[in-house]
Amino acid sequence: GNSVTQMEGPVTLSEEAFLTINCTYTATGYPSLFWYVQYPGEGLQLLLKATKADDKGSNKGFEATYRKETTSFHLEKGSVQVSDSAVYFCALSENQAGTALIFGKGTTLSVSS
Amino acid sequence: EAGVVQSPRYKIIEKKQPVAFWCNPISGHNTLYWYLQNLGQGPELLIRYENEEAVDDSQLPKDRFSAERLKGVDSTLKIQPAELGDSAVYLCASSAEGTGDTDTQYFGPGTRLTVL
């Protein structure tokens, strides 16, 4: 079946450091890929998405590229801020409307000043 | 535009008691999802509705869990009786067909359930 594997956390960085959170997936067909972020005490928020191979999703300085050849969707940011401290979830859905998301276990990011 | 609304935000009950969670999706979103999020894990689907029809409830423990979406808008998820292992966050999400954003799900803040 479909699955998502994320690097385990926590990831602890200093402000302005470079961030990479690895995500790989297993899926039949051509899924859509997502990164969601969950700030403390809040619900999941969509951070970015990509719907086909070689697409790059980007938002708030975060980027991820859909790599079909390596079945990966790694999240990157060039310079993290304290306010980026949160839990990040990689997810996929079969590329059709209304199907459930399959999530990774989440990676906790802690950024210190 | 208002987001997905859930209530209550927190609920503490004793085991064997019933509990219910309510969700109001984004206006116009015909697809509604209930997810379960255990501590330190990603959310997992419990049930998915297309309008008022439950189209995927294969992961819903039907011996104690039930859900409804009357009139295809609000939804209620119920547990009766609750067990200690039901302590988790219950998330509601919605998405819209007929737009260019059909596979994007928007989540509510969740209900954190503690069963004592």
Chai-1 contact restraints between the chains, C-beta under 6 A:
chainA,res_idxA,chainB,res_idxB,connection_type,confidence,min_distance_angstrom,max_distance_angstrom,comment,restraint_id
A,S32,B,D103,contact,1.0,0.0,6.0,A-B,restraint_1
A,G43,B,F107,contact,1.0,0.0,6.0,A-B,restraint_2
A,G43,B,G108,contact,1.0,0.0,6.0,A-B,restraint_3
A,G43,B,P109,contact,1.0,0.0,6.0,A-B,restraint_4
A,G43,B,G110,contact,1.0,0.0,6.0,A-B,restraint_5
A,L44,B,F107,contact,1.0,0.0,6.0,A-B,restraint_6
A,F89,B,G42,contact,1.0,0.0,6.0,A-B,restraint_7
A,S93,B,D103,contact,1.0,0.0,6.0,A-B,restraint_8
A,A97,B,E97,contact,1.0,0.0,6.0,A-B,restraint_9
A,A97,B,T102,contact,1.0,0.0,6.0,A-B,restraint_10
A,G98,B,T31,contact,1.0,0.0,6.0,A-B,restraint_11
A,A100,B,L45,contact,1.0,0.0,6.0,A-B,restraint_12
A,A100,B,R48,contact,1.0,0.0,6.0,A-B,restraint_13
A,L101,B,Q105,contact,1.0,0.0,6.0,A-B,restraint_14
A,F103,B,G42,contact,1.0,0.0,6.0,A-B,restraint_15
A,F103,B,P43,contact,1.0,0.0,6.0,A-B,restraint_16
A,G104,B,G42,contact,1.0,0.0,6.0,A-B,restraint_17
A,K105,B,Q41,contact,1.0,0.0,6.0,A-B,restraint_18
A,K105,B,G42,contact,1.0,0.0,6.0,A-B,restraint_19
A,G106,B,G42,contact,1.0,0.0,6.0,A-B,restraint_20
